[in-house]
Amino acid sequence: MSIFSKFKAFFSGRKGLDKPSERKKFIALWTNELAAAPEVFTGLYNGLLDVSNGKLKRQATLFKEWSERVDNRLDSDAKASSVKYIVPMIGSSEPEKVSTLAGALLEAAAAAGIIYEQGSEVVINETNLDHYTPMSSDEALSAGDVVTVIKPAWYFSGRVIENGFADLK
């Protein structure tokens, strides 16, 4: 039995983030961690958004990567939280629990000041020119282009921490 299976079996009977007091503690811890080091999770924010919206079916890769980054870069409180809540979701086949976890992490990110560009269209300008990569074109985006957002760009303190993807309209 793998270590992930042991953790999953051990924690499967617990209410976890469905319990309001546990959710509140979880969000407070991750708000602090994400505010202190938002770049640690660059490349995973859009995955969390997809999981919370039920669009990403292979969440195991996302949560495994999240857990590995925690192990390598964050303190013991974050590691304990990862073992308790995130590691068991690596092999989870319970979409509601997976979505709840992703939603709680996104709530913590928002509370930490990590935001994503809202909307399905963006007008490219000098400020956001490097924030989006075209999905279906080899051409670079230019100021004045109107694009359809495929994956939003993510920001912290006014700077981009995760580029988005877009298609020219």
C-alpha positions in Angstrom: 0.0 0.0 0.0 1.5 3.4 -1.0 1.9 6.2 1.4 -0.8 8.1 -0.5 -3.2 5.2 -0.1 -2.5 5.0 3.7 -3.2 8.7 4.1 -6.4 8.4 2.1 -7.6 5.5 4.1 -6.7 7.2 7.4 -8.5 10.4 6.6 -11.5 9.1 4.5 -13.8 8.9 7.5 -13.3 12.5 8.6 -15.6 15.4 7.7 -12.6 17.6 6.8 -13.4 20.8 5.0 -17.2 20.2 5.1 -16.9 21.1 8.8 -17.1 25.0 9.1 -14.5 25.3 11.8 -12.0 23.1 9.9 -12.6 25.0 6.7 -12.1 28.4 8.5 -8.7 27.2 9.9 -7.7 25.8 6.6 -8.5 29.0 4.7 -6.7 31.1 7.3 -3.5 29.0 7.1 -3.5 29.0 3.3 -4.3 32.7 3.1 -1.1 33.4 5.1 1.0 30.9 3.1 -0.2 32.2 -0.3 0.2 35.8 0.7 3.8 35.2 1.8 4.8 33.2 -1.3 2.2 33.3 -4.1 4.8 32.3 -6.8 5.3 28.9 -5.2 2.1 27.7 -6.8 2.5 29.5 -10.2 1.2 27.2 -12.9 -1.4 25.6 -10.6 -4.0 28.4 -10.1 -5.8 27.8 -13.4 -5.9 24.1 -12.5 -7.5 24.8 -9.2 -10.1 26.9 -11.0 -10.8 24.1 -13.5 -11.1 21.5 -10.6 -13.5 23.8 -8.7 -15.6 24.1 -11.8 -15.6 20.4 -12.5 -13.6 20.9 -15.7 -10.4 19.1 -14.8 -10.8 15.3 -14.4 -7.1 14.5 -13.7 -6.8 16.4 -10.4 -4.4 13.9 -9.1 -1.5 15.6 -11.0 -2.6 19.0 -9.7 -2.8 18.0 -6.1 0.4 15.9 -6.3 2.3 18.9 -7.7 0.8 21.2 -5.0 1.8 18.7 -2.3 5.4 18.4 -3.6 5.8 22.2 -3.7 4.6 22.4 -0.1 7.1 19.8 0.9 10.0 21.5 -0.8 9.2 25.2 0.0 6.8 25.8 2.9 6.8 25.5 6.7 5.5 22.7 8.9 2.0 24.1 9.4 1.5 24.0 5.6 3.0 20.6 5.4 0.6 19.2 8.1 -2.3 20.8 6.3 -1.2 19.3 3.0 -0.9 15.8 4.5 -4.4 16.1 6.2 -6.3 17.6 3.3 -4.4 17.7 0.0 -2.6 14.3 -0.1 -5.8 12.3 0.3 -7.3 14.0 -2.7 -4.5 12.9 -5.0 -6.3 9.6 -5.7 -9.8 10.7 -4.8 -12.7 9.6 -6.9 -15.1 11.9 -4.9 -15.7 14.9 -7.1 -17.5 16.9 -4.4 -14.6 16.6 -2.0 -12.1 17.5 -4.7 -14.1 20.5 -5.7 -14.5 21.6 -2.1 -10.8 21.5 -1.6 -10.0 23.4 -4.8 -12.7 25.9 -3.8 -11.2 26.4 -0.4 -7.7 26.9 -1.8 -9.2 29.5 -4.3 -10.9 31.2 -1.4 -7.6 31.4 0.4 -5.9 32.7 -2.7 -8.5 35.5 -3.1 -8.2 36.4 0.6 -4.4 36.6 0.1 -4.9 39.1 -2.7 -4.4 36.6 -5.6 -6.9 37.5 -8.3 -7.6 36.4 -11.8 -8.8 38.5 -14.7 -12.5 38.2 -14.9 -14.4 38.1 -18.2 -14.4 36.1 -21.4 -12.8 38.9 -23.5 -9.8 41.1 -22.9 -8.4 44.0 -24.9 -4.7 43.7 -25.1 -2.8 46.8 -24.1 0.7 47.8 -23.1 0.1 46.7 -19.5 -1.2 43.2 -20.1 0.6 42.5 -23.4 2.9 39.8 -21.8 0.1 38.4 -19.6 -1.5 36.2 -22.3 -0.2 33.6 -24.7 -2.1 32.9 -27.9 -3.5 29.3 -27.9 -4.2 28.7 -31.6 -1.9 31.2 -33.4 1.8 31.4 -33.9 1.4 35.2 -34.0 2.3 37.3 -31.0 -0.5 39.4 -29.4 -0.3 43.2 -30.0 -1.8 46.1 -28.2 -5.4 46.7 -29.4 -6.0 43.0 -30.1 -9.3 41.7 -28.6 -8.9 38.1 -27.3 -11.2 35.4 -26.0 -9.8 34.3 -22.7 -9.3 30.5 -22.5 -7.4 30.5 -19.2 -7.2 33.8 -17.2 -4.0 35.6 -16.1 -3.5 35.6 -12.3 -2.2 38.6 -10.3 -0.7 39.4 -6.9 0.1 43.0 -5.8 -0.4 44.3 -9.3 2.0 41.9 -11.0 1.3 38.8 -13.1 2.1 35.5 -11.3 0.6 33.1 -13.8 0.1 33.9 -17.5 -3.2 33.2 -19.2 -4.1 31.8 -22.5 -6.3 33.4 -25.1 -7.4 33.2 -28.7 -7.5 36.1 -31.1 -11.1 37.1 -31.8 
